[in-house]
Amino acid sequence: MQRIREDIRVAAIFGPGSRIKPVWFDWRRRKYEIREVTYAWQEREGEATLLHFAVSDGANLFELTWNSASRVWSLAAVEV
């Protein structure tokens, strides 16, 4: 996977409890519809909890990250 680390805009559904499901995201002026969340995990970085999502648009694999402290979404990596 190629590391990207760019802040992005994400539409997500925040469900009961701490459940989050990303639906689509914008990257470099293109909108990507998320067809599948293949894996999700979390880690701590100082005071923040980072939620990672491996997602696919049907052709490419992306790693999205939600920072709970700054409330910012980032595109961490992409595999095309």
C-alpha angles and dihedrals in degrees: 000000000000114000112233110163099188126147111244141180114253133184109214139170113231106204134185115314113355097327114137125180118187112216105180140344140199120230125170093347094309128109117223119199111214110227097174141014101213099182139357131194140157139220138179124247109181108298093346131088111215116208113201125199125189103206137175133207089199094268107040137039121226136182113218123189129201115200108208094199100049094026090224127141119217135187101230100179145349135206116194 
